[in-house]
Amino acid sequence: MTWRALNPWSDLAGLPRDSWLLALATLVNRAGTMVLPFLALYLTQDLHFSAGQAGAVLAVYGVVSLTVSPIAGRFADRFGHQRILIGSLLLGGLGFWALPLLHTLPAVMAGMVVLSAVNESMRPATLALVGDLAPAALRRQAFALNRLAINLGMSVGPAAGGLLAARSFGTLFWVDGATSIAAGLVLLAYPLRPRHVEAVSAAPVRFSAIGDPRLRYVILCVLPVVLVFFQHGAAMSVWMVQGLGFSTRDYGFLFTVNTLLIVLLEVRLNGLTSHWPPGRALAVGAALVGVGFGALAFSTPYWAIVMTVVVWTFGEMILFPANAAYVSELAPRNRRGEYMGFYSMTFGLGFALGPWAGLATYQSLGPTALWLGCLGTGLLSSVLLGRIRSEAPAAVPSPVPDVTTG
């Protein structure tokens, strides 16, 4: 057996150097993600806000992040994806340093508006750069590398944040800000140079990205399964801990399983499926997410719940890189940031609506109805996404073909 067959990251070998530099900056930034996971505790314990006030602060951050993505994407297209990313990292780091200086509710709310707008602007710029740097044949692997960097960083950041929070919440802000600035300095020291750019018309494209019916279609079709996916952080925890009596440690171990699978298998999996057309990859990924969560209706032993996590993690590993690569494929070169902004907004909507809808269903109809509803919702996305076919970039403001045909 060759080393390539044993190496789970061997499919990244063809990616250009700049793709790796972007992943390094992402890893550095995500390894310092400490403030947001502990923000509610900081607000209630250090600033003595009520639970309702803390929830309002978090809601403000979420609403701003949801609305800023398309705007940030358009700015990235106009001023440069890399410039917006570096600016977001540097200003976001300063924002994290400034936030502990605010102590009243109005001041903190205003600070969160600014921080969210600056910090969340990096997402569409980063995704656009992933597409800019990678050749089309390796684009799914490039997005898998980006998710690998995010997951490796997130496996370190919140855990380290928990240790630091036990000593001082203020330390979280300084470390988080420092890693954000460090990531920006990496990109300043080693500027990225996109080399694999498809030729597009030099004429400006004057339609909004959301005016592309193919983008609207993929966003609307993937949103149901994104709502299902976000049940892992809401209804699933309540069902396991309060409904089945498992400990929070048992629930937390599921995230370890999820992260290990992503780190070890996602890159290889996307290499093996890179020849799949977009519709097949999206349909299979959505179906596995739906089946994984739907199987919880029949899975009460712990080992069975772990197996469902394995199933929907495989769905996640196929669905999300393929989805990002397809949106990148749709976008004309000079509108990739805006397209990625709307792609990012899909996850903001899923995060805002999914937990609420899942918990409301759980409370009113019970867990069986919830998980069977997740199965049906995921399969609905699968069927609709399966009708997508590969498309050329929308380089001119003329009507574009409907993806639901052919």
Buried (B, 14 or more C-beta within 10 A) or exposed (E): EEEEEEEBBBBBEBBBEBBBBBBBBBBBBBBBBBBBBBBBEBBBEBBEBEEEBBBBBBEBBBBBBBBBBBBBBBBBBEEBBBBBBBBBBBBBBBBBBBBBEBEEBEEBBEBBBBBBBBBBBBBBBBBBBBBBBBBEEBBBBBBBBBBBBBBBBBBBBBEBBEEBBEEEBBBBBBBBBBBBBBBBBBBEEBEBEBEBEEEBEEEEBEBBBBEBBBBBBBBEBBBBBBBBBBBBEBBBBBBBBEBBEBEEEBBEBBBEBBBEBBBEBBBBBBBEBBEBBBBBBBBBBBBBBBBBBBBBBEBBEBEEBBBBBBBBBBBBBBBBBBBBBBBBBBBBBBBBBBBBBBBBBBBBBBBBBBBBBBBEBBEEEEBEEBBBBBBEBBBBBBEBBBBBBEBEBBBBBEEBEEBEEE
